[in-house]
Each structure stands twice: as C-alpha cells, then as structure tokens.
Amino acid sequence: MADGDGMAEVAAEVLEGIAHTTAAVLCRDGERAESLRREIQKALPEDAEQAFVGDRSEAAGLEFDLVVLVDADEDAFPEDSPAASDLFVLMSRAQNRLLLLQHGALTSALRDAAIDRGQFAGTGEPKGGA
C-alpha cells in the first residue's frame, strides 16, 4: 500500500481514543512500517502518547493491550504463502484487543478461519453488518 492511503489516519484516530494502555500499529514489512511511523506522527497531536509502530521482526516477543494490524488483506497476506504465518504472529501480539484494517478483501487466511468458527457470515462480512 502507498503513503497517503488513509491507513495511518485511521490508526491515529484509534490511538487518540485510548489512554493508559500499550498499543501498537503493526504491518508486514519494514518499509511500510517506516511510512506508517511518519504518517501517524503527523496525524497525532504533539501531546499524544506515542504507540509502537513496527513490522513482524520489530514486534517479535512483544505484547500490547491493543494491536492495530494494517493491510490485513489478500495482497499483503496471501493464504498459501509464508506471509500467512506472519499474519498470525502479528495478531498474537495483541493481549486484549485487535483491530484489522484492510483495503479490498480480508485475507482469506483469516476470513476462512473466522467463517469456520462462526464469527463471520458466509459472505466474509462480519456478523451484524459493518
């Protein structure tokens, strides 16, 4: 995904709404993480608490109350690729809350597992709408 795609702004809005919690914005690769760091820093007020922004290797071994996973779509995490395991490593950094952001279709690696557990309707849309 390119700079200016709106993901950093959404992540910044989520981060502004939380206080006194550990939070991270995670993505698959380092180049994207650096771009997100710059965009989030611009989008947040100067006095806002800074969240951890990083990729799989930077987040390894860390845990956060809240994780915002950016680009949770088929392009970034194709089901039958090593990227699918990256997805689950990144998701496992969340202790309490996980927010997935994606352009286009949610990665089938995640969507199919959620449908099997009854968490999503068969269309891939979350139960109850939005």
C-alpha positions as CSV (number, residue, x, y, z in Angstrom):
1,M,0.0,0.0,0.0
2,A,1.2,3.5,-0.7
3,D,1.7,6.5,1.5
4,G,-1.5,8.5,1.9
5,D,-3.8,5.5,1.6
6,G,-5.7,6.5,4.8
7,M,-4.5,3.7,7.0
8,A,-2.2,5.8,9.2
9,E,-5.0,8.3,9.7
10,V,-7.4,5.6,10.9
11,A,-4.7,4.1,13.1
12,A,-4.0,7.6,14.6
13,E,-7.8,8.1,15.3
14,V,-7.8,4.8,17.2
15,L,-4.7,5.7,19.1
16,E,-6.1,9.1,20.1
17,G,-9.1,7.4,21.6
18,I,-7.1,5.3,24.1
19,A,-5.3,6.2,27.2
20,H,-3.1,4.4,29.6
21,T,-2.7,1.3,27.5
22,T,0.1,-0.2,25.5
23,A,-0.7,0.0,21.8
24,A,1.0,-1.0,18.6
25,V,0.4,-0.4,14.9
26,L,1.8,-3.4,13.0
27,C,2.3,-4.3,9.4
28,R,4.1,-7.0,7.4
29,D,7.3,-5.2,6.2
30,G,9.8,-2.6,7.4
31,E,9.3,-0.2,4.6
32,R,5.6,0.0,5.3
33,A,6.2,0.4,9.0
34,E,8.5,3.4,8.4
35,S,5.9,5.0,6.2
36,L,3.3,4.4,8.9
37,R,5.5,5.9,11.6
38,R,5.9,9.1,9.6
39,E,2.2,9.4,8.8
40,I,1.0,8.6,12.3
41,Q,3.4,11.1,13.8
42,K,2.0,13.8,11.5
43,A,-1.6,12.8,12.3
44,L,-1.4,12.7,16.1
45,P,-1.4,15.8,18.3
46,E,2.0,16.6,19.7
47,D,1.0,15.7,23.2
48,A,-0.5,12.3,22.3
49,E,1.1,9.2,23.7
50,Q,3.2,7.5,21.0
51,A,2.4,3.9,20.1
52,F,4.8,1.3,18.9
53,V,4.8,1.1,15.1
54,G,6.7,-1.8,13.5
55,D,6.8,-4.9,11.4
56,R,7.0,-8.6,12.3
57,S,10.7,-8.6,13.2
58,E,10.4,-5.4,15.3
59,A,7.4,-6.8,17.2
60,A,8.8,-10.2,17.9
61,G,8.5,-11.1,21.6
62,L,6.5,-8.0,22.4
63,E,2.9,-7.9,23.6
64,F,0.4,-5.0,23.6
65,D,-3.1,-4.4,25.1
66,L,-4.2,-3.1,21.6
67,V,-2.8,-4.0,18.2
68,V,-3.9,-2.3,15.0
69,L,-2.9,-4.6,12.2
70,V,-2.7,-2.6,8.9
71,D,-3.1,-4.1,5.5
72,A,-4.8,-7.3,6.7
73,D,-5.8,-8.1,3.1
74,E,-5.1,-10.7,0.4
75,D,-2.4,-8.7,-1.2
76,A,-0.3,-8.4,1.9
77,F,-1.1,-11.8,3.4
78,P,-1.9,-14.4,0.6
79,E,-3.2,-17.6,2.1
80,D,-0.8,-20.1,0.7
81,S,2.4,-18.2,1.4
82,P,4.9,-17.6,4.2
83,A,3.1,-14.3,4.7
84,A,0.1,-16.2,6.2
85,S,2.3,-17.2,9.2
86,D,3.4,-13.6,9.6
87,L,-0.3,-12.6,9.9
88,F,-0.8,-14.9,12.9
89,V,2.5,-13.8,14.5
90,L,1.4,-10.2,14.2
91,M,-2.1,-10.9,15.5
92,S,-0.7,-12.8,18.5
93,R,1.0,-9.6,19.8
94,A,-2.5,-8.4,21.0
95,Q,-3.3,-9.3,24.6
96,N,-6.8,-7.7,24.7
97,R,-7.9,-6.0,21.5
98,L,-7.1,-6.5,17.9
99,L,-8.3,-4.2,15.1
100,L,-7.8,-5.3,11.5
101,L,-7.6,-2.7,8.7
102,Q,-7.6,-3.6,5.1
103,H,-8.2,-2.4,1.6
104,G,-10.2,-4.8,-0.5
105,A,-10.9,-8.3,0.6
106,L,-9.9,-9.5,4.0
107,T,-7.1,-12.1,3.6
108,S,-8.6,-15.5,3.0
109,A,-6.2,-17.0,5.5
110,L,-8.1,-15.1,8.2
111,R,-11.6,-15.0,6.7
112,D,-11.9,-18.7,6.2
113,A,-10.8,-19.5,9.8
114,A,-13.4,-17.0,11.1
115,I,-16.1,-18.4,9.0
116,D,-15.3,-21.9,10.2
117,R,-15.7,-20.7,13.8
118,G,-19.0,-18.9,13.0
119,Q,-17.5,-15.4,13.6
120,F,-18.3,-14.2,10.1
121,A,-21.2,-14.7,7.8
122,G,-20.6,-16.8,4.6
123,T,-20.1,-13.6,2.6
124,G,-17.0,-12.6,4.5
125,E,-18.9,-9.7,6.2
126,P,-18.8,-9.6,10.0
127,K,-22.0,-10.8,11.6
128,G,-24.3,-7.9,12.4
129,G,-23.1,-5.7,9.5
130,A,-20.1,-3.3,9.5
